[in-house]
């Protein structure tokens, strides 16, 4: 049997297939290569944005925890998670991500709910993340180069809406133009992001602690904010008095463990490239290089950045400023959050400040595209299985993209952005971290564990090159899934036990719980409707959809 063939040997499936699937071919074209997947994985993690979160909030949630060890503790198990995704889409090389393989390996409802919850969460995130282009990305850049009025405008509701809407509109155009345009767009963002890190590393390599102190003090004085010494003194005193902690920076494993959920805000996300598996050449090679490769490159970049920050900025300052800013102490009056890229830019000439700021913006600019494009592929996969209206699977013969699905995604995204711009507090605090880990990621892990052993999926597994990868008698994909699942359980422990991490957010649970309830009702309603039409969609889930 060839890769991507039937899940069973029943000869009746081929005959039934014509009446179940929407048509015999998707119309998508395999254009992406391993470098495109590597860039896709790297950008979805966002070396730049998630590094900001890590170096700001890592010290806050794990005072004294070694930042390098935190990266290492998160990366090692997540390599197995990245491999689980890569191997699953090697077995099921279709666009649509977890929906395709979870629905075939575990249960159709589970596959649908996993992807449905992902879409609901991303309709919220597409309102929030494009606004990051305006604030903090462009606003911080403008403050750093002295264009304060521009910075104030992009932070306003009008500025957030205009920039967010332009970002979403551009993303929609790129998505509709196809894989070639997508590859060029993401490569440009990635190149600018790399240039930012190169500039930051160059500045920090040539700087001293004294130079940073002088730059910080000079910049802070313009806004009436506390100088370097005052930040360190006040921040460390606040930690001791308010939290009863006297942190000492060490390589202690236990102190570093609480860094894992913070690092996971970035390192958990190389998976998204799997959603274009049906448009990728040499899927096994591309995914096995690209998805784990993006994860490892991110970790290396964080390690280098952290080492330079500790040498020039100092861990005590990173820790103190995190608490002074995070707990809202009055001495921090800068108009933008503390960030590693701003620390470097303060010591850089004007032209290099522009490069650093634009580079950071590039690490955020593509997020709208990374919501619209995968969402349209999920719509297409649903429609092929007869779970969604057929027009969502219409693929342009000229562009080879599901244009109608992209337009639906774009319209809903602009509606959510409008709500956010009018009332940012409407989405403040939203997180799908726990539901996403418990569904999209955990169901992927379980699928990787069981795919070699389930009778209905054995033919699919054994027909793929993945079946030759074993550690003794154990299938390697099952080992990857088990390590990934254990890692996710550790993360869930932290997110459930530390509300400060933001994942334990009751309104988010209500939204996601309602999404799963609606999704369940929708799935069984459509299933019944198709049966009345004489279409048994259960047959679709006994084999992979057409290419």
C-alpha positions in Angstrom: 0.0 0.0 0.0 1.3 3.5 -0.8 1.8 6.3 1.7 -1.4 8.0 2.5 -3.6 5.1 1.4 -6.7 3.5 2.9 -6.8 2.8 6.6 -8.2 -0.7 6.0 -8.0 -3.2 3.2 -11.7 -3.2 2.5 -12.2 -3.0 -1.3 -15.6 -1.4 -0.8 -14.0 1.8 0.4 -12.7 2.9 -3.0 -16.3 2.5 -4.4 -17.8 4.4 -1.5 -15.2 7.1 -1.6 -16.7 8.8 -4.6 -20.0 9.4 -2.8 -18.4 10.5 0.5 -15.6 12.9 -0.3 -16.5 16.2 -2.0 -14.4 15.5 -5.1 -11.4 13.4 -6.1 -8.6 16.1 -5.7 -8.2 19.1 -3.6 -6.6 21.4 -6.2 -3.8 22.3 -3.9 -0.2 22.0 -5.2 2.9 20.8 -3.4 5.2 23.8 -3.5 6.8 24.2 0.0 10.2 22.7 0.7 12.1 22.0 3.9 13.4 25.6 4.2 9.8 27.0 3.9 8.7 24.6 6.7 11.7 25.6 8.8 10.8 29.3 8.5 7.1 28.6 9.1 8.0 26.8 12.4 10.4 29.4 13.4 8.0 32.3 12.8 5.1 30.6 14.5 7.2 30.2 17.6 8.4 33.7 17.0 12.0 33.9 18.2 11.5 37.6 18.7 8.1 38.0 20.4 8.3 34.9 22.6 11.9 35.9 23.6 10.5 39.1 24.9 8.0 37.2 27.0 10.6 34.8 28.2 13.2 37.3 29.3 10.6 39.6 30.9 8.3 37.0 32.6 10.8 34.2 33.1 12.6 35.9 36.0 9.2 37.1 37.4 7.7 33.6 37.7 10.9 31.8 38.5 13.1 34.2 40.5 16.6 32.9 40.7 15.8 30.2 38.1 18.6 29.8 35.5 17.3 31.1 32.1 19.5 28.8 30.1 18.4 25.8 32.1 14.8 26.8 31.6 15.3 26.8 27.8 17.0 23.4 27.9 14.3 21.8 30.2 11.6 22.9 27.7 13.4 22.2 24.5 14.4 18.6 25.2 10.9 17.1 25.7 9.5 19.5 23.1 11.8 18.0 20.5 9.8 14.8 20.9 6.6 16.8 20.5 7.9 18.4 17.3 8.9 14.9 16.0 5.4 13.6 16.9 3.8 16.2 14.7 6.3 15.6 11.9 5.9 11.9 11.9 2.1 12.1 12.0 1.9 14.3 9.0 4.4 11.9 7.3 1.8 9.2 7.8 -1.1 11.5 6.8 0.4 14.0 4.4 -2.6 16.2 3.9 -3.4 19.8 4.7 -5.6 20.4 7.7 -3.2 19.5 10.6 -4.5 17.6 13.6 -8.1 17.4 12.2 -7.0 15.0 9.5 -4.9 12.5 11.6 -6.8 12.8 14.9 -10.2 12.1 13.2 -8.7 9.0 11.5 -6.6 7.7 14.3 -8.8 8.4 17.4 -12.3 9.5 16.6 -14.0 11.8 14.0 -15.6 13.9 16.8 -12.2 14.4 18.6 -10.6 15.5 15.3 -13.4 18.0 14.6 -13.4 19.4 18.2 -9.6 19.8 18.2 -9.7 21.9 15.0 -13.0 23.7 15.9 -11.5 24.8 19.2 -8.4 25.9 17.5 -10.4 28.1 15.1 -12.5 29.6 17.9 -9.3 30.5 19.8 -7.6 31.9 16.8 -10.6 34.2 16.0 -9.8 35.8 19.3 -6.0 35.8 18.7 -6.3 37.3 15.3 -7.8 40.3 17.0 -5.0 40.5 19.5 -1.9 39.6 17.6 -2.3 42.0 14.6 -2.7 44.7 17.3 0.8 43.8 18.5 2.1 45.2 15.2 0.8 48.6 16.4 1.6 48.2 20.1 4.1 47.2 21.4 6.0 46.7 18.1 5.7 50.0 16.3 4.9 52.1 19.4 8.2 50.9 21.1 10.1 51.5 17.9 8.8 55.0 17.5 9.6 55.8 21.2 13.1 54.5 20.8 13.8 56.8 17.8 12.1 59.8 19.3 8.8 59.9 17.3 6.6 60.1 20.4 3.5 61.5 18.6 3.6 58.6 16.2 4.0 56.2 19.0 1.0 57.7 20.9 -1.1 57.4 17.7 -0.4 53.7 17.0 -1.3 52.9 20.6 -4.7 54.6 20.3 -7.9 52.6 19.4 -7.9 54.2 16.0 -4.3 53.4 15.4 -4.7 49.8 16.6 -7.7 49.3 14.3 -6.1 50.8 11.2 -2.8 49.0 11.5 -4.5 45.7 12.5 -6.9 45.9 9.6 -4.1 46.6 7.1 -2.2 43.7 8.5 -5.2 41.3 8.2 -6.0 42.6 4.7 -2.4 42.1 3.5 -2.4 38.6 5.0 -5.6 37.8 3.1 -4.1 38.9 -0.2 -0.9 36.9 0.4 -2.9 33.9 1.4 -5.1 34.1 -1.7 -2.1 34.5 -4.0 -0.8 31.1 -3.0 2.2 29.3 -1.7 4.7 31.3 -3.8 3.6 34.6 -2.4 3.3 33.0 1.1 6.9 31.7 0.9 8.2 35.1 -0.2 6.3 37.0 2.5 7.4 34.8 5.3 11.0 34.7 4.1 11.1 38.5 4.1 9.7 38.6 7.7 12.2 36.0 8.7 15.2 37.8 7.1 14.2 41.0 9.0 13.9 39.1 12.2 17.3 37.5 11.8 18.8 41.0 11.0 17.3 42.2 14.3 18.9 39.4 16.3 22.2 40.0 14.5 22.0 43.7 15.4 21.1 43.0 19.0 24.0 40.5 19.4 26.4 42.9 17.8 25.4 45.8 20.1 25.5 43.6 23.2 28.9 42.0 22.2 30.4 45.4 22.0 28.8 46.8 25.1 29.7 46.8 28.8 27.6 46.9 31.9 28.6 50.5 32.4 27.5 51.4 28.9 24.1 49.9 29.4 23.7 51.7 32.8 24.5 55.0 31.2 22.1 54.4 28.3 19.3 53.3 30.6 19.8 56.2 33.0 19.8 58.7 30.1 16.7 57.3 28.4 14.8 56.9 31.7 15.6 60.5 32.8 13.7 61.8 29.8 10.5 60.2 31.1 11.1 60.7 34.8 11.6 57.0 35.3 13.9 55.3 37.8 17.6 54.9 37.0 19.4 51.5 36.9 20.4 51.4 40.5 17.0 52.5 41.8 15.3 49.8 39.7 17.6 47.1 41.1 17.3 48.3 44.6 13.6 48.8 44.6 12.8 45.6 42.7 14.9 43.3 44.9 13.6 44.9 48.1 10.0 44.4 46.8 10.6 40.7 46.1 12.0 40.1 49.6 9.2 42.1 51.3 6.2 41.2 49.3 7.0 37.6 48.4 9.5 36.6 51.1 12.0 35.5 48.5 15.7 36.2 48.4 16.6 34.9 45.0 20.1 33.6 44.2 20.8 32.9 40.5 21.9 29.3 40.3 21.8 26.2 38.1 19.4 24.6 40.6 17.0 22.3 38.7 14.1 22.9 40.9 14.4 26.7 40.6 14.4 26.4 36.9 11.4 24.1 36.5 8.9 27.0 36.8 10.5 28.6 33.8 9.1 25.8 31.6 5.5 27.1 31.3 6.9 30.6 30.3 9.3 29.1 27.8 6.4 27.0 26.5 4.6 30.2 25.4 7.0 30.1 22.5 8.7 26.7 22.3 5.4 24.8 22.3 4.4 26.2 18.8 6.5 24.8 16.0 3.6 22.6 15.0 1.7 24.9 12.7 3.7 24.0 9.5 1.9 20.7 9.7 -1.3 22.4 8.5 0.2 22.7 5.0 1.5 19.1 4.7 -0.7 18.6 1.6 1.2 21.5 -0.1 4.7 20.3 0.9 7.2 18.5 -1.3 8.9 15.4 0.2 6.8 15.7 3.3 8.9 13.4 5.5 12.2 15.2 4.9 10.6 18.7 5.0 8.7 18.2 8.2 11.5 16.3 10.0 13.9 19.1 9.2 11.6 22.1 9.5 9.5 21.5 12.6 12.2 20.3 15.0 14.7 22.6 13.3 12.6 25.7 14.0 12.4 24.7 17.6 16.2 24.1 18.0 17.1 27.4 16.2 14.8 29.3 18.6 16.4 27.7 21.6 19.9 28.5 20.3 19.0 32.1 19.7 17.5 32.4 23.2 20.6 30.9 24.7 22.8 33.4 23.0 20.6 36.3 23.8 20.3 35.3 27.4 24.0 35.0 27.8 24.6 38.4 26.4 21.8 40.0 28.5 23.2 38.5 31.7 26.7 39.9 30.9 25.6 43.4 29.8 22.3 44.1 31.5 22.7 41.8 34.5 20.4 39.2 35.9 19.6 41.3 39.0 18.3 44.0 36.7 16.2 41.6 34.6 14.7 40.2 37.7 14.1 43.6 39.4 12.6 45.4 36.3 10.3 42.4 35.8 8.8 42.9 39.2 8.9 46.7 39.2 7.0 46.7 35.9 4.9 43.6 36.5 3.6 44.7 39.9 3.0 48.2 38.7 5.4 50.0 41.0 5.4 53.7 40.3 9.1 54.1 39.6 8.8 52.6 36.2 7.5 55.3 33.9 8.8 54.4 30.5 5.9 54.4 27.9 6.7 50.9 26.8 7.4 47.6 28.5 10.9 46.5 29.4 12.3 44.3 26.6 15.5 42.8 25.5 15.4 44.5 22.1 14.8 47.9 23.7 17.8 47.3 26.1 20.0 46.8 23.1 18.5 49.7 21.0 19.1 52.2 23.8 22.9 51.7 23.2 22.6 51.7 19.4 22.8 54.5 16.9 19.6 55.8 15.4 19.7 53.7 12.2 20.3 50.6 14.2 17.4 51.4 16.4 15.2 51.5 13.3 16.6 48.1 12.2 16.0 46.5 15.6 12.4 48.0 15.9 11.4 47.0 12.3 12.9 43.5 12.9 10.9 43.0 16.0 7.8 44.2 14.1 8.6 41.5 11.5 8.4 38.8 14.2 4.8 39.8 14.7 3.6 41.0 11.3 2.9 37.5 9.8 0.7 36.2 12.6 -2.6 37.2 10.8 -1.4 35.2 7.8 -0.6 32.3 10.1 -4.2 32.3 11.4 -6.0 32.9 8.1 -4.1 30.4 6.0 -4.2 27.3 8.3 -7.9 28.2 9.1 -8.8 28.0 5.4 -7.1 24.6 5.2 -9.1 23.3 8.1 -12.3 24.6 6.4 -11.2 22.8 3.2 -10.6 19.5 5.1 -13.9 19.8 6.8 -15.7 20.4 3.5 -14.0 17.4 1.8 -15.3 15.2 4.6 -18.8 16.8 4.1 -18.7 18.5 7.5 -18.8 22.0 6.1 -20.4 23.8 3.2 -18.8 22.8 -0.1 -17.9 26.3 -1.1 -15.3 26.3 1.6 -13.4 23.8 -0.4 -13.5 25.7 -3.7 -9.9 26.1 -4.9 -8.9 28.6 -7.5 -7.5 26.8 -10.6 -5.2 29.7 -11.3 -4.0 30.5 -7.7 -4.4 27.0 -6.2 -5.8 28.5 -3.0 -9.2 28.1 -1.3 -10.2 31.8 -1.9 -13.7 31.6 -0.5 -12.5 30.0 2.7 -9.8 32.7 3.0 -12.4 35.5 2.5 -14.7 34.0 5.2 -11.7 33.8 7.6 -10.8 37.4 6.8 -14.3 38.8 7.3 -14.6 37.1 10.7 -11.1 38.3 11.7 -11.9 41.9 10.8 -15.1 41.7 12.9 -13.1 40.5 15.9 -10.5 43.2 15.4 -13.2 45.8 15.4 -14.5 44.6 18.7 -11.0 44.6 20.2 -10.2 48.1 18.9 -13.4 49.5 20.3 -12.9 47.8 23.7 -9.5 46.2 24.3 -10.6 45.0 27.7 -13.2 42.8 25.9 -10.4 40.3 25.1 -8.0 41.1 27.9 -6.8 38.0 29.6 -8.2 35.6 27.1 -6.1 32.5 26.8 -6.8 29.1 25.3 -3.6 27.6 26.7 -5.2 24.9 28.9 -7.9 23.9 26.4 -5.4 23.9 23.5 -2.9 21.7 25.4 -5.7 19.4 26.6 -7.2 19.0 23.1 -5.0 20.0 20.0 -1.7 19.0 21.6 -2.7 16.2 23.8 -4.8 14.5 21.2 -1.9 14.7 18.8 0.3 13.1 21.5 -2.2 10.3 22.0 -2.5 9.8 18.3 1.2 9.4 18.0 1.2 6.8 20.8 -1.6 4.6 19.5 -1.3 4.8 15.7 1.0 1.8 15.3 -1.4 -0.4 17.5 -4.9 0.4 16.4 -6.3 -2.1 14.0 -7.9 0.5 11.8 -4.7 2.6 11.5 -2.1 -0.2 11.2 -2.3 -0.2 7.4 -1.8 3.5 7.2 1.1 3.3 9.7 2.8 0.3 8.1 2.6 1.8 4.6 4.6 4.8 5.7 8.4 5.1 6.2 7.7 6.0 9.8 7.1 2.3 10.6 10.8 1.5 10.1 11.7 3.8 13.0 11.9 1.8 16.2 13.8 1.8 19.5 14.0 -1.9 20.2 10.5 -3.3 19.9 8.9 0.1 20.5 7.7 2.3 17.6 9.7 5.6 17.7 6.5 7.6 17.0 4.9 6.1 20.2 7.9 7.1 22.3 7.7 10.6 20.9 4.0 10.8 21.7 4.6 9.5 25.3 7.3 12.0 26.0 5.2 14.8 24.5 2.2 13.8 26.6 4.2 13.7 29.8 5.6 17.2 29.0 2.1 18.5 28.3 0.9 17.1 31.7 3.8 19.0 33.4 2.7 22.2 31.7 -0.9 21.7 32.7 0.2 21.2 36.3 1.8 24.7 36.3 -1.0 26.4 34.4 -3.6 24.9 36.8 -1.6 25.7 40.0 -0.3 29.2 39.1 -3.1 31.5 38.1 -0.5 34.2 37.5 0.5 32.5 34.4 -2.8 33.5 32.9 -3.9 30.1 31.5 -6.4 29.5 34.4 -8.8 32.2 33.1 -12.5 31.5 33.8 -14.0 33.5 30.9 -11.7 31.7 28.5 -12.9 28.3 29.9 -16.5 29.4 29.3 -15.7 30.5 25.7 -13.9 27.3 24.9 -16.3 25.1 26.8 -19.2 26.6 24.8 -17.1 26.1 21.6 -16.8 22.4 22.3 -20.5 22.0 23.2 -21.5 23.8 20.0 -19.0 21.8 18.0 -20.3 18.5 19.3 -23.9 19.5 18.5 -22.8 20.7 15.0 -20.9 17.5 14.3 -23.7 15.1 15.1 -26.3 17.4 13.4 -24.3 17.4 10.2 -23.7 13.7 10.4 -27.5 13.1 10.7 -28.2 15.6 7.9 -25.8 13.8 5.5 -27.3 10.5 6.4 -30.7 11.8 5.3 -29.0 12.8 2.0 -27.8 9.2 1.6 -24.2 10.1 2.5 -22.5 8.1 5.3 -19.7 10.4 6.3 -18.4 7.8 8.7 -16.9 6.1 5.7 -14.7 9.2 5.1 -12.9 8.7 8.3 -11.9 5.2 7.4 -9.3 6.5 4.9 -7.3 9.7 4.2 -9.0 12.3 2.1 -7.9 12.9 -1.5 -4.8 14.9 -2.3 
